[in-house]
């Protein structure tokens, strides 16, 4: 049995929808004066306290926004309908990564999907020695940076987001 070196926690889209109440939030705003010399300023009661009003709005962090474009016979967009659907309760997945995989993740071997950043300036002397721009960029990453690149790639392959990871000592 292989030894666990890294524990990776990923947030995934769950299978249970959020309730309607969870997708709404309460906003408290001051009531503004509509006319007169104090127009646009907060309205106050007889004691001088600011009056507030509360309204319920859709929480954009807990809903998904969608749009449907309506077209006529000539494929010209005539109207765009926007609507929100409730989000899903996130699910967490914990992956244990072996010592062998960890060693590969932090090694000098450039992974297949890695590309140097667009603003990376390669060393001309290294290019003359046959070291590619991508290899130079990978070599400049710290072991932590290399590990995080691989962990983000694992999360993306599962359509999730990285929540946390822990590297265990030997």
Buried (B, 14 or more C-beta within 10 A) or exposed (E): EEEBBBBBBBBBEEEEEBEEEBBBBEEEEEEEBEEEEEEEEBBBEEEEEEEEEEEEEEBEEBBEEEEEEEEEEEEEEEEEEEEBEBBBBBEEEEBEBBBEBBEBBBEEEBBEEBEBEEEEEBEEEBEEEEBEBBBBBBEEBEEEEBBBBBBEEBBEEEEBEBBEBEBEEE
